[in-house]
Amino acid sequence: MTSQDLHIGPDAAADRYRLLRSIGRGGEAVLYLAEIELAGGSEPVVVKVLDSKTTITPDEFDRISRKWNEQAELLRFVHRPGVVGVREHFEGPPIHRSGESGTLTGRALVLVMNHVDGLDLRDWRAERNLATAAERREVMRTLEQLADVLDWLHSGKATPSGRQVIHGDLSPGNVMVDGHGQATLVDFGLSKLTADHQTAEVWFTPGYAAPEVFDGKRTPAADRYAFGAIAYFLLSGESPPNSPDQLARAMGALPQIAVLDAERRARIAAVYAGDPAERPVSLAGWMKDVRHAVVSTTSSTSQRAVQDAVPAPAPAPVPSKPAVPPQPASPPPVQTPVRTPAYSPVHSPPPPPTSPAQDAQPQQEHVPAGYGPTYPLHESPPPGPAAARKRRAGLVLGSVAAVLVVAALAVLGVRLLDKDKGGDQASGGKGGSSASDSAVAQEESPTPSPSPSESESGSSDDGATPGPSASGTQPGGVAADIKAADLTLLTPISGLGNFTVGAAKINTKQYGAAFIAQPDCNDEAITEFDLNREWKHLEFTAGIDDGSTHEKGRVSISLDGKPAAFSELVELGKPATQSVDVTGALRLRVKVDMGCDNGTVVIAAPQLTR
């Protein structure tokens, strides 16, 4: 027989729903995709049918019928995104051909729910391997949606009387995700009131059932255990183990979780406790620890994404001799400077010190290679990781030899001053008119650094080395002669907070360096920078990442604790390009308001200019 010929409905309209095909089973009930004729057209619905033929005795059917009607009537009070809508429930003739309901014996219990067009979590997860930050964010958003809905159902806010509602058989097959990223709990046919309700029939999905479910108890704590099992499935792609201890160990062994501190790992493992009373009451709170673990792994992925998007620069020439700390017996060698911006990544060599004060300025150590666009001034590609290790070693040794370094540099400064004065007198006070040409030539011709004797004899252009009166490196590692700096490459005062730095796409345009604020139901994204009154403008483009499941978010820029100099609600596909006056500002604060319904906010290509 064909499924299109089968119908079900109440006694007064036995052919109301035409069954199209079977789409699943929940315990002893069967789920069907069906349709109903309305206003000259058909609308899809999902029908759950429990036929009396599947029960042992008529008394058993009557007992189940009473509980079924209680739960179905309760669910009609629940109206919220994330929970499937219940249209009606009834007892009527069993499944039959059109017009033949009167020829059959037996009865059926029927629950009619709205149809959710999408994929269940099993198929949804199969299309994702979590190799990208975008996919990890999708998983976090889906879990956070489910956590919020379950907390709401368990709180009693779903019903006018304040009674708690539980799902009772939470598993990936009972969660649908539509094309807009909305996760919805479906198949509430086994939902119970919170009262350790004992039942003779034990219906459950292996791996997602808490230990008490085997005794016929379904409580909010059992839903929370099942939610934890779903989290393990989405993060690992594997079915959860059946026992609580095994599931807790498997979750803790995931790479994202294993690197956490012991206290945070214990809080995550608590959701799998065998004792329901030991499980966390708030799933939204539990998700904060999970998000911290998963989102903190996105930085390396973002770095790889930027490196894939931006061609890697060619390797820099390797100096003929490694740089060593200056010895007290003789002054250090003077290298011909290269016009490389001081805000370049850590692998770029710093400009030579021109005075003890300038040499003491902090260097940028936090920026991974590959972040940010390549600026026109950055014509000399940075050396490899070996140079970075040498710089870090020099910083350690510098604390021991600080007095000796200052003394040696003071002697060198005096000698350079004398030589500069002589050069100025010889050239009529012009100070070397070809300084910039010499610097460009040095960039284009990667020759080894001159020896100390060559530097002292004046073979390099004196004009390329600023004297004590020239503006040198400013706090934050940005030289005063550099007119622009990428804000993503500067050191924040107290870390990036809830921001990450990486590549992003706004309105189809790809940006290589951006601050990215992931949605968070509880925390804001805030980071601050020391401007040292050295900058005049901050230019950036703010918008919503094209891959975001939500479409809005608010960005604020404030200076020195004053009211926001820029505050705007940005929307998907409508980026805002702005220039904020930061003249005379000491501190810059970048803030993104957070919320469960906010999109992934991007502050792209933030550039300071003098």
N, C-alpha and C positions, 0 to 999 in steps of 0.2 A: 504494500500500500504506500501511497505517497503522503508525505507529511502535510502537503498543502490541502489535503482532504480532511484533516483532523481539526477538531474544534474543542473548546471547553468554555464554560461560562456558568453563571448562577442558574437556578431553576427557572427564573423568569426570562432569561435570555441565554439559553444553553449554547448557542453558536456565536457568542459575542467575540471570542478570541480565536483567530485561526493560527494554529501552531505551524511554524515554518521548519524548525529543526531543533534537535537537542543540543544544548551548549554546555552541559555540566551536570554534576550531581552533588547534593549536599545531604549527607546521611542517607536516609531512605527516600528523600524527595529528589525529583528530577527538574532541572531548569530547562526551559524552552525559550527560544526566540520566537515571538508571536507578533501579530499585528491586529489592530482594531480599525474598523472603518469609522471615520469621523469627518464630517463636513465634506463629503464627496471624495475623500482621499483616505489613505491608510497611514497609520502611525505605528512605529515599532515599540514593543514593550517586552519585558521579560516576565515570564510566568513560571512560578514554582508550584509544582503539583505533587501532593502526597496522596497516592491512591490507597483506598482501604484494602485492596488486595495484597499490599505489601506488609500489612500488619498481621499480628497473630490472631487476635480475636476482636469481635465488635466492641467489647469493653475497652480493649487497648486503644482502638481507634477513637472512641468517645473521649478517653482521657487525654490523648494527644490533641484532639480537636479543641478542647477547652483551652489548653495551654497555647496552642497555635493562634486561636482567636485573641487571646490576651496580648500576646506579643505583637501580632499584626496591628491591633488597635493602638497599642502604645506607639508603634513606629509611625503612625499617621500624624503624631504630634511633632515629629522631628523634621525640621526644615532648616537646612544649612548646606552650603556648598561643601562637598566632601562626603556627604551621606546620601545614598540613593533615595529618591522619593518613592513612597508607597502609594499606589493609586487606589487599590481596594483589596479586600480579602473576602472570601466566601466559601461555603460548602455547597457543592452541587454535583451533577452527574459526572462520571469519569470521562476520560478522553473518548471522543466518539466522532464518527463521520457526520457531515452536515445533515441535520434533520433526523438523526437516528438516536438522539439522547434517550428517548423513551423506551428503547428496546434493550437497554443495558441495565444490569443490576450493580449494586455497590455505590459508593460515594467517594468523593475526592475533596481534599482540602486545597485551596488555591490562594496564593499570594501573588498579586500583580504589582510589579515595580517598573519604574521608568527605565528605559534603555539608555545605557551609557556607551557612546560610540568611541571606542578606543581599544587599547590592548590591556590585558591583565598583566600584572607585574612579572609573570614568568616570561611572556613574550617581549615585554618592554625591556627587561634586563638583558635578554638574549641579543638585542640589537646594540648593546653598549658594552665596551670592554674596560671602561674607566681609565683609559690610557691618557685622556686629555682632562685638563682642568674643567672644561665646560661640562663634560659628562659627570665628573665628580660633583659639580655644583648641582646638576640635575638630580642626582641621587639624594643629595642633602635636602634640596627643596621638597622632593617627594616625601622623604621621611619626616620632615618638619611639618608638612601638611597633615600627614596621618597622626603625628603626635598631638597636634593642636586639636584635631577632631576627636580623638579618643579622650584626651583630657576633658574636653567639653562634655562629651557623653557621660563620662564617669562622674563629673561634678554635679549632675542633677539639673543643669541649666537647660537640658534638651526638652524637658517635660514641664508643664505648668505646675504639677504637684511637687517638683523637685526630686523625683525618683531617678535613680541612676539607670542608665541603659548600657548594656554591654553587647558586644558582637557575638561572642560565643564560639566562633570558628574562624578566627582571623588567620589568613594565609595569603600567599601571593595570588592564588586563584580567585580570591574574593576582594581584590583591589584592582580597580580599573583606572588607567591613565589616559585622558583624552588628548586630542591634538594640541590643546593649549597648555598642556602640562598639569592639568588639575587631576589630582588623585582622589578617587571616590570609593568609599566602602560600600560594597554590595552584598547581597545575600544575607540579610539579617534574619532569616527564618528561624534560626536557633537562638536568637537573642533572649536573654533572661533578665529578670529583675535581680538586683544585687542582694542575694539572700541565701547563698550556698544551696541553691535549689538542687535537690537530689532527683535524678531521673533514672529510669531503668535502662534506657538506651544511651550508649556512649558513642557519640559521633565526634570525630576529630580528624585533623590532618596531621599525620606523623611528622615529628620534628618541630611542629609549631604548637603542640599541646603541652601545657604545663602539667606537672605531676598530678595535681588535684583533679584535672579533667578526667583522668582514668577512674576516679571515684564518682563521676557524674557532677562535679562541682564546677560551675563557670562563674567567675567573679571578675571585677575589674583587674585584679592582680593577674588573672589568667590571660586577659587581653594584653597586659603589659609584657608578659613573658613572650607571647606570640609576636608582639611588635618587635621585641629584641631579636627574635629569630628571623624576622623579615629583614631587620637591619643587617644581620650577618649574611643573609642570602644576597642582598643587594651589594654589599661591599666585597664579598668573596666570589659571587656567582655560583656557589655550591649550596646544596641542600643542607640545612642545619642538622647536627647530630641529635639523636633522640633524647639523651639524658642531659639534665641541667649542667652537671660537672663537665661533660664532654663539650657542650656548647660554650660554656664559659672559657674553657681552655682554647677552643678553636678561635673564638673571637679575640682573645688576648694574644694569639699567635699571629694575627694579621699584621703585616708590616706597619700599617698606619697606627695600630694600637700598641704594638710591642715597644715602640720607641718612647711611649709616654712614661711619666713618673709613676711610681707604685700606687700612690693615692688615687690618681685619675684612673688608672687601670682598674682598681678595686671598685670605683664608683660605676664604671661601665659594666663590670662583671656582675654587679648587684642585681641587674634586671633578670639574670638567669638563676637567681637563688631558688633552691628547692622549697624554702619556706616562703609562702606568699607575703608574709608580713615584712620580710627583709627586702622586698623589691621596691624601687623608688616609686613614690606616689605621682610625681610629675614627669611625664615623658618629655615635655618640652625642656625641662631642666636637664634631663639625662642627655638629650640631643646636643646640648651645649658642649659637653665633653667630647661627644663623637665628632661634632663639627670641628672642634679644635684639632682633633687628631687628623681628620681627612683633609681639611682645607689647608693645614700647615704643610702638606706635601705638595701643594700646587706651585710653590715658588720654583722648584727645579724644573717642573713641567713647563711653566711659563718661560723660564730661561731657554729651554730647548725650543719652544715655539718661536721666540724672538730670533734665536740663532738660525732656525730654519727659514724664517721670513726675511732676514737681513743677511746678505752675503758676508761671509767671514772675511776680515781683512787679511792681506798677505802677511806672513810671518815677518817680524822686524829683524833687522840685522843684529847679530849677536856681537856684543863688544869683544874686542880681542882679549881683554883682561877683566876679570870680575872686579866690581867696585868693592873697596874695603874701607873700614872706618879710618879716619886720619890718625896718624901716629903722632905722639907728642914730640918726636925728634925732628920732624919736618912738616911743613904745611901740606895739606891734601892737594891732589892734582885738580886743576881747573878744567872743566869740560866746556867745549863750545855749546852754547844753549841751543835747544830745538824748540820751535814755537808750537808746543803741544799744550792745549788748554789744561789748566790745573784741575778741571772737573771731570777729566777723563777717568775711565775705570781704573781700578787699583793696579792693573798690570802696566799702565803707562808710567814712564819714569818721571819723577818730579823735576821741575826746573831747578838749576843749581842755586844753593843759598847765596844770598847777597849780603846778609848780615846775620848776627846771632839771633836777633828777634825774629827775622823771617824764617830762619832755619828751625825755630822752635814751634812753628805753626803745625797743627794736627793735619794729618793726611787722611784722605778718604779710603777706608778699608772695607766698607760694607757692601759695595756695589758689585754684583757678580758680572763677569765678562759677558758681553752680548746684549746687555740692557741698553736701551736708548738708541736714537738715530746717530748716524755719523755726521758730525758737523764739518763745514768747510775748512775750519782751522785745523781740524784733526787729520792732517795729511800724512802724518807719520804713524804707521800702525804700531800698536803697543807690543812690547816683547811678550814672551810666553810666561807660564807659571813660575819658572825658575827665578825670574826677576822679582816676582811678587814675594817669593820665599826670602830672597836676599833683603828686600825692604823690611819685611817683618823681623828678620834677624837683626838688621841694623837698628830697629826701634828698641829691641831688647838690650843690645849692647850700648845704645846711646845713654841709657840711664846710668850705666857704670862709668862711662867716659865723658859725661856731660861737661865737666870742668875743662878737660883737655880739649874737647871740641871747640868750646867757646874761645879758649885762648888761641888755638890754632887759627880759627876763622878771623879773630881780631887782627892777628898778624897779617893774614892774607888780605883782609880788607884794606889795611893801611898800604900794603904794597900795590894793590890794584888802584887805590885812590891816586897814589903818586904817579902811576903809569898813565891813568886816565887824564890827569892834569897835563902830563907831558904830551899826550896825543892831542888834546884839545888845543894846546898852544901851537903844536906843529901844524894843525889843520885850520888854524885861524879861528878856533872856538866852535867849529861846526860839529865836532863830536863824531865824525865818521858818517858821511851821508849815505853810505851803502849798507847800513846795518840790516834793513829788512831784506835786501837782496841777498846778503850773506846768509841770513837765517833760512831763506827759502832754498838757497843752494845747498845748505847743510841738510835740509829735509830730503831734497831730491837726490842727493848723493850720499848714501849711507856709508860714510867712511869711519874708521875707528877714531875714538876721541884723541885729541892731540896730547902729546906727552907734556909733563910739567915744564920742560925746557922750552917747548914750542910756545906754550901759553905765555910764559914769562918773556919770551923774546918778542911778543907782539905779533905772531903769525896769524892769530885769529883776529876778527874784527872787534875792536874794543867797543864800538857802539852797540853791539848786540848784548853786552853785559851791563844791566842797569847799575848805576852807582847808588850810594846810600840815599840820595835824595829822590830816586825814582820810586814809583809805587810798586810794591812787591806783592807777595802772596797775602791774601786777606784771610781772616778766620773762616774756617770751612774749607780751606784748600783751594780757593778761587783767586787767581792772580788779578790785580787791579786793572791790568791792561786787557783782560778778557772781557768783552762787552756782552756776552750772553752765556747762560749756564742752564743746563737741563736740571730741573728741580728733582727729578727722580734719582739723580746721581749724587745729590748732596746728603749729608748725614742728618737724619731727624734728631730732634732733641731727646725724645724718649721712645724711639722706635716707631715703627709704622702702624702700631695699633692693629685695627681690623683691616687695614689696607694691605694689598699685595702689589708688587710691581711686575708688569709683564706686558705682553702684546694684547691688543684688543681691536675690535672692529665696531665703528660707529657709523651707521647709515651707509654701509657697504665700503667705507674707507678704512683701510688697515693702518693702525698706529703701532710703531715698534716699541714705544715706551709710554707707559700710562700707570697712574694709580687706579687700582680696581677695588671697589668696595662690594663685598658679597652681602646679600641680604642677611640680616640677623634680627630675630624677633625682639631681642632684649638690649643689645649693645649698639652704640654709635661707632662710626669709623672716624677717628680723629688722629691727625699727626701734625707736628709743629716743626718749624725750621727757624734757625737764627739767621736773620738777614743782615745784622750788624750795620744798619743804616747805609748799606753800600749799593742798593738796587733801586731802580725807579719804576719798573713795570713788571708784572707777571702776566704772561699771555698763555692761554690754554683753550682747549675745546672740551666741553662737558656734555655728556650724553649717556644714553643707555646702551649697553652692549647688545649687538644684534642677536646674540644667542640667549638673551635673558627671557625668562618666562613671564616676567612682569614688566610693565611698560613705563613706570614713573619712578622718580627719586629726586630728592632735594640736595643741592650742593651749596655749601657756604664757605666763603673766604673771609677771614677777619684778621685784623692787624692789632697787635699790642693790647688784646683784650677788649677792644672797642666793638661797637655794633658792626655786624657783617658789612664789609665793603662790597661783597657780592653774595647774593642769596637767590637762587632760582630753582624752580621745579622743572626738571628736564624730562623729556618724554622720548619714547622709542621713535627713531627716525627723524627726530628734530633736535640735532645737536646745537649747542650754544657756544660760539667762539667769542672769548672775552679778553679784554686787557684791563687789569686792575692796577691802579696807581699805588705803588708801595714805597714811594719816596719817603725817606726818613724813618722807615719802620724798623723796629728791632726784631720783632717776632711775627712770623706768619703762621696762621692756623688754617688747615684744610679739614673740613668736616662734611660728612655725609650722614643725614638722618637715616636711621635704620628702622625696619619694620618688616613683618612677615609678608606684606603685600608690596614691598619695594622691589624695584628691578635691580639688576647689576649695574651700578653706577660707575662710569669711567671718566677720569680726568686725564685727558690725553695730551701729550706733547706740552707739558707745563714748562715754560721757559722764562727765566729771569733775564732782564736786560737792564743795562746801566743807563 
